[in-house]
Structures are given as C-alpha cells and as structure tokens.
C-alpha cells in the first residue's frame, strides 16, 4: 500500500541569475509543499503502513531548517 504525508512550509529566496529587471531577482517568498511517500505492507498488528505522526517527526529537523528561512543560504 502506498501512503503519503503532505507538509507545507513558507520560505523566501531570490533568483540572482535572471536579468536585473526580472521581478524574481528581488527577494520574495512562496508557500511550498513537500510530499513524503511511503510504499509498504500494512502491518497487521496496527493496521497501517506507518504512523503519520512518525513521518512528521522524522521530517521535523528538515522542516525547521526550511520554514521561514532564506533558501539561498541553505
């Protein structure tokens, strides 16, 4: 069975290699979505592939690095 967990974050960036007058050259922000997909058997003892809370907790350190940060510095 395939399951997925969507996690969102907000972050800013700029595109320094576009022409000077391009609007994306300036600092601006976006809402991003990361989709984590797992494919595996359903554990018969608990009835699911993985606990969604465990997926969220595993991603938490990366989320902390990305959320409300400047992506050009990461």
N, C-alpha and C positions, 0 to 999 in steps of 0.2 A: 504494500500500500504506500502511496506517495502522499505526504503531507507537506504543508508549508506554513511559515510564520512570516508575516509582513511586519517590518519595523521601520518607522519613519524617523527622520532627523532633519534639522534645519542647519544650514551652513552657508558660508559666504566664500566667494572666490572671484578671480578676475582672469581674463584671457590676455596675457601680455603680448602675445604674438600676432594678434589681429591688428588691422590698421588703427592709427591713432584716433580716428573719428568714430570707430565702431563702439556702439553702446556697451558691449560686453567687455570692453577693455577696462572700464571702470569697475570698481568693487561693487558686487551685487550678490544677493542671496537667493537661495532656492529651498524648496522642500524636496527632500529625497526619500525614496523608498527602497529598502533592501528586502529582498525575498529570499529567505533561507528555506531550502527544500531538502527533505529527507525522504528516502525510499527504503523501506524495510518491512519485515514481517510484523504483524500485530502480536504483541506479547500477550499470550493467553491469560496470564495471571493478572494483568492490569487492564487489558482490553484496548491498548493503544500502541502506536509505534514509538512515541516519545512524548513526554510531558512538555506542553508548550512553555511552561514556566522554566523548565530546564534549558530550552532553546534560547529563551530571552536572557536568562542568566549567563549562558555561555557567550552570547554576543555583547553583553553589557560593557566589558572593557573597551571594545572597539567603538561602541555607541558613545561612550564617554569621550573618546578621542575625536569623534566626528561632530557630535551635536553642538551647535552654536560655536563652531570654530571656523578658522580661516583655512580652507583646504589647500591653498597654495603653499602653506607652511608645513603641511603634513607629508 
